[in-house]
């Protein structure tokens, strides 16, 4: 052979074996073996697994008991039911004569009318307090549009309450709960049978501080009864319309659709 040719290199057999073992497939196989051994070592005994399952079941049962309303006399109100009950309240709003004016200087009639109206408003306020539980959903489960719809619903219902509270409720309160003062109605003086000492006993009563003002408030209520009734019914109907529009907007949001309504009134 020519002297310029490089002679072949012969490697020891054990070096060739080690190079063969250190292939990616071999290394991956070793890793899989270690992972399997670690999993076996960490595997829980049947007793420990049974205890964990029992603890999970106990926790789930506790949560179910906390959220289960079947054992108590309670049924959540849906928005449809709230709206239906508001509609029923519209029929309970006290009537007024065709002239829209109650009898003047008839305080008993005025108080009866104001009492009926106050009872109706109490029912309305309690129903609106059930709207928040009926629309509750965790914030991360609501979309941006759903948040806007819920904000509009809350704002409009609060506005309806404010209109009634500012325009109607004070006039009812002035007639139903006038300012009174505690005064001495009668003083009784008696002499003790044993020692002859005088014993004075006072009987107290509540008297209206300003009867003329109460009379004036009654007449104001009487001449505005028609408009007071109109304000109440207008806001009752607005509340029902707001709830219906919210349901429509929520339905479109659940379907992923777009809508143009701004829930403005």
C-alpha positions in Angstrom: 0.0 0.0 0.0 0.9 3.6 -0.5 2.6 5.4 2.4 0.3 8.4 2.0 -2.9 6.3 2.9 -4.1 6.6 6.6 -4.3 3.2 8.2 -7.8 2.3 9.6 -8.5 2.9 13.2 -9.5 -0.1 15.2 -11.4 0.8 18.5 -11.7 -1.5 21.5 -14.9 -3.5 21.6 -16.0 -2.1 25.0 -15.8 1.4 23.7 -18.1 0.5 20.8 -20.6 -1.0 23.3 -20.7 2.1 25.5 -21.3 4.3 22.5 -24.2 2.1 21.5 -25.8 2.3 25.0 -25.6 6.1 25.1 -28.1 6.6 22.3 -31.2 8.9 22.8 -33.5 5.9 22.8 -31.4 4.2 25.6 -31.5 7.4 27.7 -35.2 7.9 27.2 -35.8 4.3 28.3 -33.8 4.8 31.5 -35.8 8.0 32.3 -39.0 6.0 31.8 -37.8 3.4 34.2 -37.0 5.9 36.9 -40.4 7.6 36.5 -42.2 4.3 36.8 -40.2 3.4 40.0 -41.0 6.8 41.5 -44.6 6.3 40.7 -44.7 2.9 42.4 -42.9 4.3 45.4 -45.4 7.2 45.7 -48.4 4.9 45.2 -50.7 5.0 48.3 -51.7 2.0 50.1 -55.4 0.8 49.8 -56.1 2.2 53.3 -54.7 5.6 52.5 -56.7 5.7 49.2 -59.9 4.7 51.0 -59.3 7.5 53.6 -58.8 10.1 50.8 -62.0 9.0 49.0 -64.0 9.2 52.3 -62.6 12.7 52.9 -63.6 13.8 49.4 -67.1 12.3 49.8 -67.5 14.0 53.1 -66.5 17.4 51.7 -68.8 17.0 48.7 -71.7 16.1 51.0 -71.1 19.1 53.2 -71.1 21.4 50.1 -74.3 19.7 48.9 -76.0 20.2 52.3 -75.0 23.9 52.2 -76.5 24.5 48.8 -79.5 22.1 49.0 -82.7 24.0 49.7 -85.0 20.9 49.5 -84.9 20.4 53.2 -86.1 23.9 54.0 -89.3 25.8 53.1 -87.6 28.0 50.5 -87.9 28.3 46.7 -85.7 30.8 44.9 -87.5 33.4 42.8 -86.7 33.6 39.1 -86.8 36.9 37.3 -90.0 35.7 35.6 -91.7 35.1 38.9 -90.5 38.4 40.3 -92.0 40.2 37.3 -95.2 38.2 37.7 -95.6 39.2 41.3 -94.9 42.9 40.4 -97.7 42.6 37.9 -100.0 41.3 40.7 -99.0 44.3 42.9 -100.3 46.6 40.2 -103.9 45.4 40.9 -103.3 46.2 44.6 -102.5 49.9 44.1 -105.4 51.7 45.7 -107.9 53.3 43.4 -108.8 57.0 43.3 -112.0 58.7 42.1 -112.2 59.7 38.4 -111.3 63.3 39.4 -108.0 62.0 40.8 -108.7 63.7 44.2 -109.6 62.1 47.5 -112.1 63.8 49.9 -110.7 66.9 51.6 -110.4 67.1 55.4 -111.3 63.4 55.7 -108.2 62.2 57.6 -109.6 58.7 58.2 -110.1 58.1 54.5 -106.7 59.6 53.7 -104.9 57.4 56.2 -106.7 54.3 54.9 -105.6 55.1 51.3 -102.0 55.9 52.4 -101.9 52.6 54.4 -102.9 50.6 51.4 -100.4 52.3 49.2 -97.6 51.8 51.7 -98.4 48.1 51.9 -98.1 47.8 48.2 -94.8 49.7 48.1 -93.3 47.4 50.8 -94.1 44.4 48.7 -92.5 46.0 45.6 -89.3 46.8 47.5 -89.1 43.3 48.9 -89.5 41.8 45.4 -86.7 44.0 44.0 -84.4 42.7 46.8 -84.8 39.2 45.3 -83.5 40.3 41.9 -79.8 40.2 43.0 -80.0 36.5 44.1 -81.9 35.6 41.0 -79.2 37.1 38.7 -76.1 35.9 40.7 -73.3 34.4 38.8 -69.6 34.4 39.7 -67.8 37.3 37.9 -65.4 35.0 35.9 -68.4 33.1 34.5 -69.9 36.3 33.0 -68.9 37.9 29.8 -68.3 41.6 29.4 -71.7 42.1 27.8 -73.3 40.2 30.6 -71.7 42.5 33.1 -73.0 45.5 31.2 -76.5 44.1 31.1 -76.5 43.3 34.8 -75.3 46.8 35.6 -78.0 48.3 33.5 -80.7 46.2 35.1 -79.5 47.1 38.6 -79.3 50.8 37.7 -82.8 51.0 36.2 -84.4 49.1 39.1 -82.7 51.4 41.6 -83.9 54.4 39.7 -87.5 53.1 39.8 -87.2 52.8 43.6 -85.7 56.2 43.9 -88.5 57.8 42.0 -91.1 56.3 44.3 -89.1 57.0 47.4 -88.7 60.7 46.6 -92.1 61.4 45.1 -94.5 59.2 47.0 -93.1 57.8 50.3 -92.6 61.1 52.1 -96.3 62.1 51.5 -97.4 58.8 52.9 -95.2 59.0 55.9 -96.4 62.5 56.8 -100.0 61.1 57.1 -99.3 57.7 58.6 -96.5 58.6 61.0 -96.8 62.3 62.0 -94.4 63.7 64.6 -95.7 63.1 68.2 -94.6 64.0 71.6 -95.0 62.3 75.0 -97.1 64.4 77.3 -98.8 64.0 80.7 -102.5 63.2 80.2 -103.6 62.8 83.8 -102.0 63.1 87.3 -103.5 61.1 90.1 -102.7 61.9 93.8 -103.4 59.3 96.5 -102.7 59.1 100.2 -101.1 56.0 101.6 -103.3 54.0 104.0 -100.5 53.3 106.5 -98.5 56.5 106.8 -100.7 59.0 105.0 -98.0 60.0 102.5 -99.1 61.3 99.1 -98.4 59.2 96.1 -98.5 60.9 92.7 -99.1 58.8 89.5 -98.7 60.3 86.0 -100.5 58.9 83.0 -98.7 59.7 79.7 -100.0 59.8 76.1 -98.7 60.6 72.7 -100.0 63.8 71.1 -99.4 65.0 67.6 -97.0 67.9 67.8 -98.6 70.0 65.0 -102.2 68.9 64.2 -102.6 71.6 61.6 -99.5 70.3 59.7 -100.9 66.8 59.7 -104.2 68.2 58.3 -102.3 70.0 55.6 -100.3 66.8 54.7 -103.6 64.9 54.4 -105.0 67.4 52.0 -101.8 67.4 49.9 -102.1 63.7 49.7 -105.8 63.9 48.8 -105.4 66.3 45.9 -102.3 64.5 44.5 -103.6 61.0 44.9 -104.2 60.5 41.2 -100.6 61.5 40.3 -99.1 59.5 43.1 -100.9 56.4 41.8 -99.6 57.2 38.3 -96.0 57.5 39.5 -96.2 54.2 41.3 -97.8 52.3 38.4 -95.4 53.9 35.9 -92.4 52.6 37.8 -93.9 49.2 38.5 -94.4 48.8 34.7 -90.9 50.1 34.0 -89.5 47.5 36.4 -91.3 44.7 34.5 -90.1 46.1 31.2 -86.5 46.3 32.4 -86.6 42.7 33.6 -88.0 41.5 30.2 -85.4 43.4 28.3 -82.6 42.0 30.5 -83.9 38.5 29.8 -83.8 39.2 26.0 -80.3 40.6 26.2 -79.0 37.7 28.3 -80.5 35.2 25.9 -78.7 36.9 23.0 -75.5 37.0 25.0 -75.8 33.2 25.8 -76.1 32.5 22.1 -73.1 34.7 21.3 -75.1 37.2 19.3 -74.8 41.0 19.1 -77.6 43.3 19.9 -78.2 47.0 19.6 -80.3 47.7 22.6 -78.7 49.9 25.3 -81.4 49.2 27.9 -82.1 52.9 28.1 -85.4 54.2 29.4 
